Every structure is written in C-alpha cells, then in structure tokens.
Amino acid sequence: MPTIVDILTDNDSGEPVPLFVKDSILYISELYGGNPDNKGSISKLDLSTGTKTSLSGWLSRLACWGGVVDLKNNKIYIVGESDDENGVLRATLIILDLSSETVSIVRHPSTGDCNELVAVALDYRNNRLIVGERQTGGDTTGSDYPNGAGLWVIPLDDPTDTSKWSRVYEDPDGSEWRVLAIYGDELWAAQSHGNSAKNRIIKAPLNDLTSWTVVESYNNNFIPGLSVFGKRIGYVLRDDSNNIILKHSTDGQTWSSITLESNADAVGGRLQIFGKYALVLIDVPATGELHVYIVDLDNNQVVYNTTLTGVHGGFNKAIIPAGNALFFGYGGGATTPGYIKKLEFDTKYVLELDVSPPNPSPGTTVTLTATLKDTDGNPVQGATIHFFAVHEIGEYLDHNTVEYIGNATTDSEGKASIKYTIPSDAKGKIWFRAVYEG
C-alpha cells in the first residue's frame, strides 16, 4: 500500500507548488498569497536534511502556478506573475537553470494582473512554450492586452525577449487555462470560469491553436484536472449531478469512466497518470478536506483512497512524479500554512534494462532486454514488459516525442526482449525505458 508522509509545512507562503525533484532536491514555488510581506520565492528543499533555501530571493507579489522541465537544456520554466520595479503586476516567466541553480525573471512589460500566467506546456516539436492566462476579471492596470483568457506562444530560442512572445488566441468565453498538455499532434486544455459550462476539456491541433473543439463541459464551478502519460490521457470533472468522474483513454477517442464520488461538494481536482495508475486529488474546502484516490486504469477501479484534513480552502497544487513516488502540494492561505506531501509506493520488483549493442548509431537495430526480479532477487516469470524510446527529452514519458515500441513477456529467468531500429535520421539522444505495470 502507498504511504503519505509530510515533506514540508510551509509557513513562509502557505501555497507551495512542487516543480521537480533532482538528486534529492525538491524545487518549489512559494506563492506570495500567504506571506505577511506579500512576497514569493523559487526555493529548493533538501529532502535528506529538510533544509529550505530561496534561490530567487523573496520577490514582491511573486505567484508561480506551475512549471515544465526542459531536460534537453537542464532548465525549468515556471509561469505566474510578479511586481515590476514600479509595483505593477506583470505576466512573468521564471527560468531556473538546474546546472547553476540560478534564476532569471522575465516580466512582460505590457501586461497586467489580468494576464497572469497559470498553465504551461513544453512543445519540443515546434521549439516553444505554450502558456495560458487566468480567466477574465483581473486588474487591467498596465496591460495593453485583453482582460485575461489569452493563450501565448514563447519561443525557446530566446524566451527572455518578450517582444517575441505572441498572444495567439483569446478564449471567447473568458475562460482560464488551468492545465495544458500535449497528446500526439494536439494540445489539450482544462479550462474553468466560475459557475458555468465554461468549465470544460478542449483540444486543438498543434499547428492551429485557434481551432478548438470541446471534448466535454459541465455547468458547475468544478475546476477540472487533466494529465497525459505516454499513450494514456485522462481528465477529471464534476458532472451536472455532482458526481466526480475520472475519464481515461489510450487513443483519445474511446473512453472509460469511473465515478469517484457522488453528491460531491468539491471545487476542483488534480490528476497525474503514471503507468497504469492515476492519482486523483479532490478538494473539498467546505469540510477542509483533500480526498486522495489511486485508480488502476487497466481494471478501472479504485485501489486506494484516503482523506487529508486541514486544506483550509486552498486548492491543491501540482503533482510531480519522481522515481516510485509522487509529490503534491495543497492548502494554505493568508493565515494558514500550506503543505507538500510525498506519496510513496512499496517497491516489490526491480527492473533492469540492457541495450545491445551499446551506443548504437542511426540505422542500427538494437536488442532491448529487460530483467524483472522481486526484492529477494528471484526472477519473475510471465510478466508483460512495455518498451519505450524517448527521443531528445530524457527520463519522462509524458511528452509527444515518446515512441511506444511494443511489449514482451518475461521467461523463467525474468527476461523479456524486443528489437528496435534506430531511425536513420535520428539526430539527438534516444533513451530507452522498460515499464512493468504490476
């Protein structure tokens, strides 16, 4: 069974957002909303010692809602807003260089609080960031742009030059871009806008970010969640009968669904798919609770659920995977702390992967051999192993450059093998990954 442990009780900001884990360091954003001096920070938390250090310094009204990890360039791109030198809130991109742990702050000089950035996707295919604004209704001071609900494109070649940022689309209903995710050739988005049918899941072709299709919408104030992992995509919404429903698919066309709660008084959900499992967080501020579910997507059933208390009306924040664990933040506000928790899974198996020949050149056919053993070192026979090629990015399987190779079954020695031919036009690195979803 999984175990949930406390990682951080954050009294400095009250709204911590986990961003990435590397070498036992958890990088986080601490929003200004709970800080007595109205300041926020990009910080790191040493998981081995519990020591927290600000990397950016404490900046006036810095609020960063999430980030994406650029493993090709060893950077994290974080989106939000912050005060400029005149105390005017500007749409803000923060670039954290993981090599040097230095932070660059980029504020768009023609934006205001109404243009606060709340969602981001990393589009390697087109060498850009795609960034979404808050909903309409913010302070327009200092802004030359419409009042919220815009979608931006920021080129990765020079993200610090705000003259190259392009506001490519404005949602006609003024909805907020809560989550952005790339699935195949499409950009998917979870949107919200108060108590209306503008709370929805939509999608558009990556080559045309103005042609949006509504996948599903509901007439309530629930903030939907959305997640992509390899060939899987899923979202969580509250239907018009107040049922919390998780829907998931392996092709984006045929969907399975599972009802997690009925007659729910919840305001929002977060979702992270990892392998065949999904972690769902449901925020119920009326009772100060966060409901935690783990769903087996292959069998479409809840395999674990628990309730955390003390949410105090703060919507739960991002979920990030790291090894056999997930980190998530929740809670917080002007007078109450926020928390970061670690959900860790029992390790039952050890999976090793061998590539032969090593360091192959383009056009070479390699043999991938995975060996599965239990924690006592005994081989596991009859297990299905899935193989992936991850082009250019690194260790994550939640980007559109992941190629599913196929699967094989382990023999009496716990070994499963499959062949793969390196594309003749391959230019960058390729990582291979074997996954056992047991």
C-alpha positions in Angstrom: 0.0 0.0 0.0 1.2 3.6 -0.6 2.3 5.8 2.2 1.8 9.5 2.5 4.3 11.5 4.5 4.9 15.1 5.3 7.7 16.8 3.4 7.1 20.5 4.2 4.8 22.6 6.3 5.2 26.0 4.6 4.6 29.0 6.8 6.5 31.3 4.6 4.0 31.4 1.8 1.2 29.0 2.6 0.9 27.9 -1.0 3.8 25.7 -2.1 3.9 24.3 -5.6 6.3 21.4 -6.2 8.1 21.6 -9.5 10.8 19.0 -9.9 13.0 16.5 -8.0 16.6 16.0 -8.9 19.4 14.4 -6.8 17.3 14.6 -3.5 16.5 18.2 -4.1 12.8 19.3 -4.5 12.4 22.6 -6.3 9.2 24.5 -5.3 7.4 27.8 -5.9 6.2 29.6 -2.9 3.3 32.0 -3.7 3.0 35.4 -2.2 -0.6 35.0 -1.0 0.3 33.6 2.4 3.4 35.7 3.0 3.0 38.5 5.5 5.1 40.8 3.3 3.3 39.8 0.1 6.5 38.1 -1.3 7.1 34.9 -3.1 10.1 32.8 -3.9 11.5 30.0 -6.1 13.1 27.7 -3.5 14.8 24.3 -3.1 14.2 21.8 -0.3 16.9 19.3 0.5 14.9 16.1 1.1 17.7 14.5 3.1 18.1 17.3 5.6 14.8 19.2 5.4 16.7 22.5 4.7 14.9 25.0 2.5 16.7 27.7 0.6 15.4 30.6 -1.5 17.1 30.6 -5.0 15.4 33.8 -6.3 15.2 35.8 -3.2 11.8 36.9 -1.9 10.1 39.0 -4.6 7.1 41.3 -4.4 3.9 39.5 -5.3 5.6 36.6 -7.0 3.0 33.9 -7.8 4.0 31.0 -9.9 1.4 28.3 -10.5 3.3 25.6 -12.2 6.3 24.7 -14.5 7.7 22.3 -17.1 11.1 20.7 -17.1 13.3 21.1 -20.1 15.7 18.2 -19.7 17.4 18.9 -23.0 18.6 22.2 -21.7 18.5 21.4 -17.9 16.0 24.2 -17.1 12.6 24.6 -15.5 10.2 27.1 -17.0 7.8 28.5 -14.4 4.8 30.7 -15.1 2.9 33.3 -13.0 3.1 37.0 -12.2 5.1 39.4 -10.1 5.6 43.1 -9.5 7.9 45.2 -11.7 10.1 48.0 -10.3 7.0 50.3 -10.2 4.9 47.8 -8.2 2.8 46.9 -11.3 1.9 43.2 -11.6 3.2 41.7 -14.8 2.8 38.3 -16.5 6.0 36.5 -15.5 8.2 33.7 -16.8 10.8 32.4 -14.5 13.7 30.3 -15.8 15.5 28.1 -13.3 18.9 26.8 -14.6 19.3 23.5 -12.8 23.1 23.3 -13.6 23.9 26.5 -11.7 20.6 26.9 -9.7 20.4 30.5 -10.9 17.0 32.1 -11.5 16.1 34.6 -14.3 12.9 36.7 -14.0 11.2 37.7 -17.3 8.3 40.1 -17.0 6.3 41.2 -20.0 6.2 45.0 -19.7 2.8 45.4 -21.4 0.7 43.0 -19.3 -1.1 43.3 -16.0 -2.6 41.2 -13.3 -5.4 40.3 -15.7 -2.7 38.5 -17.8 -1.3 36.3 -15.0 0.1 33.1 -16.5 -1.3 29.9 -14.9 -0.6 27.0 -17.2 2.3 25.9 -19.5 3.2 23.1 -21.9 6.6 22.4 -23.5 6.2 21.9 -27.3 9.6 20.5 -28.4 8.2 19.8 -31.9 7.8 23.5 -32.5 10.6 24.6 -30.1 8.2 26.7 -28.0 6.4 27.1 -24.7 2.6 27.3 -24.9 1.2 29.4 -22.0 -2.3 30.1 -20.8 -3.7 33.1 -18.8 -6.1 33.3 -15.9 -9.8 34.0 -16.6 -11.2 37.4 -17.3 -11.8 39.7 -14.3 -8.3 40.7 -13.1 -6.9 44.1 -12.6 -6.1 45.7 -16.1 -3.6 48.2 -14.7 -0.6 48.3 -17.0 -2.0 45.9 -19.6 -2.2 46.5 -23.4 -3.9 43.2 -23.9 -7.5 42.0 -23.4 -8.7 41.1 -19.9 -7.5 37.6 -19.4 -8.2 34.2 -21.1 -5.3 34.5 -23.6 -3.1 31.8 -25.0 0.6 32.7 -25.6 3.5 31.2 -27.5 7.0 31.8 -26.2 10.0 30.6 -28.4 12.6 28.5 -26.7 15.4 30.1 -28.7 15.1 33.3 -26.7 12.3 33.2 -24.1 13.8 36.3 -22.3 12.9 38.6 -25.3 9.3 39.5 -24.5 8.9 41.1 -28.0 8.9 37.6 -29.4 6.1 36.4 -27.2 2.9 36.1 -29.2 -0.6 36.1 -27.9 -2.1 33.7 -30.4 -5.7 33.2 -29.1 -8.2 34.6 -26.7 -10.9 32.4 -25.4 -14.2 33.9 -26.4 -15.9 32.9 -23.1 -13.1 34.4 -21.0 -12.1 31.0 -19.5 -9.0 30.3 -17.6 -6.4 27.8 -19.0 -5.9 25.7 -15.8 -3.9 22.8 -17.4 -2.2 22.4 -20.8 -1.0 19.0 -22.1 0.3 17.8 -25.4 -1.1 14.5 -26.6 0.0 13.3 -30.1 -0.5 16.1 -32.5 -2.9 18.0 -30.3 -2.9 20.5 -27.4 -5.4 19.6 -24.7 -6.6 22.1 -22.1 -8.6 22.0 -18.9 -10.5 25.3 -18.5 -12.5 26.9 -15.8 -14.6 30.0 -15.3 -16.7 30.1 -12.2 -20.2 28.6 -12.1 -20.8 28.0 -15.8 -20.5 25.5 -18.6 -17.1 27.1 -19.4 -15.6 24.5 -17.1 -14.5 22.0 -19.8 -11.9 20.0 -21.6 -11.0 21.2 -25.0 -8.4 20.4 -27.7 -6.8 21.9 -30.8 -4.2 20.9 -33.4 -0.7 21.9 -32.5 -0.4 23.5 -35.9 -3.5 25.6 -35.4 -4.1 26.9 -31.8 -7.2 28.8 -32.9 -9.3 25.9 -33.8 -10.7 24.4 -30.6 -13.0 21.5 -30.1 -15.0 21.0 -26.9 -14.4 17.4 -25.6 -16.7 17.8 -22.6 -18.2 20.6 -20.5 -20.3 20.8 -17.3 -22.5 23.5 -15.8 -20.8 23.9 -12.4 -17.9 25.5 -10.7 -15.6 22.5 -10.5 -12.0 23.1 -11.7 -11.1 20.1 -13.9 -7.9 18.1 -13.9 -6.0 16.8 -17.0 -3.0 14.5 -17.4 -1.0 12.8 -20.2 1.5 10.0 -19.7 2.8 8.1 -22.8 -0.2 6.7 -24.7 -2.7 7.5 -21.9 -4.7 10.6 -21.4 -7.3 11.3 -18.7 -9.3 14.1 -17.1 -11.5 14.5 -14.0 -14.7 16.6 -13.9 -17.8 17.0 -11.8 -21.0 16.3 -13.9 -24.3 18.1 -13.6 -25.4 15.6 -10.9 -22.4 16.5 -8.8 -20.6 13.2 -9.4 -16.8 13.3 -9.6 -15.9 11.3 -12.6 -12.5 10.2 -14.0 -12.4 9.5 -17.7 -9.3 8.0 -19.4 -8.3 6.7 -22.8 -5.3 5.2 -24.7 -6.1 6.8 -28.0 -8.0 10.0 -27.2 -11.1 8.6 -28.9 -12.5 5.7 -26.8 -13.1 6.5 -23.2 -13.6 4.6 -20.0 -15.0 6.3 -16.9 -15.2 5.7 -13.2 -17.3 7.6 -10.6 -15.1 8.5 -7.6 -17.7 10.5 -5.5 -21.4 11.2 -5.6 -23.2 14.4 -4.4 -19.8 15.9 -4.0 -19.3 19.4 -2.6 -15.9 19.7 -4.3 -14.4 22.7 -6.1 -11.6 21.1 -8.1 -9.5 18.1 -8.9 -5.9 17.4 -9.8 -4.8 14.4 -11.8 -1.5 12.6 -12.6 -1.3 9.5 -14.6 1.8 7.3 -14.1 1.9 3.9 -15.9 -1.4 2.2 -15.5 -2.3 4.1 -12.4 -3.8 7.6 -11.8 -3.5 9.8 -8.7 -6.6 12.0 -8.2 -6.8 14.8 -5.6 -10.3 16.2 -4.9 -10.5 19.5 -3.0 -13.5 19.9 -0.6 -13.0 23.2 1.2 -16.4 23.1 2.9 -15.0 20.4 5.2 -11.4 21.3 5.0 -10.5 18.0 3.3 -8.5 16.7 0.4 -9.7 13.3 -0.9 -6.9 11.1 -2.4 -7.6 8.3 -4.8 -5.4 5.9 -6.7 -7.1 4.3 -9.7 -6.0 1.2 -11.6 -6.8 2.3 -15.1 -6.4 -1.1 -16.7 -9.1 -2.5 -14.4 -10.9 0.8 -14.0 -11.2 0.5 -10.2 -10.1 2.5 -7.1 -7.3 0.6 -5.3 -6.6 3.2 -2.6 -8.3 6.2 -1.1 -7.8 8.3 2.0 -8.7 11.8 3.3 -6.3 14.6 4.4 -7.6 17.4 6.5 -6.6 21.0 7.0 -7.0 22.2 3.4 -8.5 25.5 4.6 -10.0 26.3 1.3 -6.7 26.2 -0.6 -7.0 24.4 -4.0 -4.4 21.6 -4.3 -1.4 22.4 -6.4 0.7 20.5 -8.9 1.6 16.8 -8.7 5.0 15.7 -9.9 6.4 12.1 -10.3 9.9 11.1 -9.0 11.0 7.5 -9.0 8.5 5.4 -7.2 6.8 8.4 -5.5 4.7 11.4 -6.3 4.9 14.9 -4.6 2.0 17.2 -4.3 1.2 20.5 -2.6 -2.1 21.7 -1.1 -3.8 24.0 1.3 -2.7 27.4 2.5 -3.9 30.9 2.5 -3.4 34.3 4.2 -3.3 32.9 7.7 -2.8 29.1 7.4 0.2 27.1 6.2 0.4 25.0 3.1 1.8 21.5 2.8 3.9 19.3 0.5 3.3 15.6 0.8 5.1 12.6 -0.6 3.0 9.6 -1.7 5.5 6.7 -1.9 4.8 3.2 -3.2 6.0 -0.1 -1.9 8.8 -1.4 -4.1 8.0 -5.1 -4.9 10.2 -5.5 -8.0 13.5 -4.5 -9.6 13.6 -3.9 -13.3 16.8 -3.6 -15.2 17.3 -2.8 -18.9 20.2 -3.7 -21.2 20.8 -2.3 -24.7 22.9 -4.3 -27.2 25.0 -3.1 -28.9 25.6 -0.1 -26.6 25.9 3.4 -28.1 24.3 2.5 -31.5 24.4 4.8 -34.5 21.4 5.7 -36.7 20.1 2.8 -38.7 21.3 0.2 -36.2 19.0 -2.5 -34.9 19.4 -3.0 -31.2 18.1 -5.6 -28.8 16.4 -4.3 -25.6 16.4 -6.9 -22.8 14.6 -6.2 -19.5 15.2 -8.3 -16.4 12.5 -8.4 -13.7 13.2 -9.7 -10.2 11.4 -9.4 -6.9 13.1 -7.7 -3.9 14.7 -11.1 -2.9 16.4 -11.3 -6.3 14.2 -14.1 -7.7 13.2 -13.8 -11.4 9.6 -13.0 -12.2 8.1 -15.1 -15.0 5.1 -14.3 -17.2 5.2 -10.6 -16.6 4.4 -8.2 -19.5 7.1 -5.5 -20.0 6.4 -2.4 -22.1 9.3 -0.8 -24.0 9.6 2.9 -25.0 12.0 5.0 -26.9 12.2 8.6 -25.6 13.7 10.9 -28.2 15.6 14.0 -27.2 14.0 14.7 -23.9 15.2 12.5 -21.1 13.5 10.4 -18.5 9.9 11.4 -18.7 7.2 9.6 -20.6 4.7 12.4 -20.7 5.7 14.2 -23.9 4.7 13.8 -27.5 8.2 12.5 -28.5 7.8 9.2 -26.7 7.6 6.3 -29.0 5.9 3.1 -27.9 8.0 0.1 -29.2 5.9 -2.8 -28.0 5.8 -5.4 -25.3 7.2 -8.8 -24.4 6.7 -11.4 -21.7 9.4 -12.5 -19.2 10.8 -16.0 -19.3 11.9 -18.3 -16.5 15.0 -16.0 -16.0 12.8 -13.0 -15.7 14.0 -11.7 -19.1 11.9 -10.1 -21.9 13.5 -8.9 -25.1 12.4 -6.8 -28.1 14.2 -5.4 -31.2 14.2 -1.7 -32.3 15.8 0.0 -35.2 17.3 3.5 -34.6 15.8 5.9 -37.1 18.2 6.7 -39.9 17.5 10.4 -39.5 18.0 10.4 -35.7 20.0 13.5 -34.6 19.8 13.7 -30.9 20.0 11.2 -28.0 17.5 8.4 -27.5 16.7 7.0 -24.1 15.1 3.6 -23.7 12.7 2.7 -20.9 11.1 -0.6 -19.8 8.0 -0.4 -17.7 6.3 -3.1 -15.7 2.8 -2.0 -14.6 2.3 -4.7 -12.0 
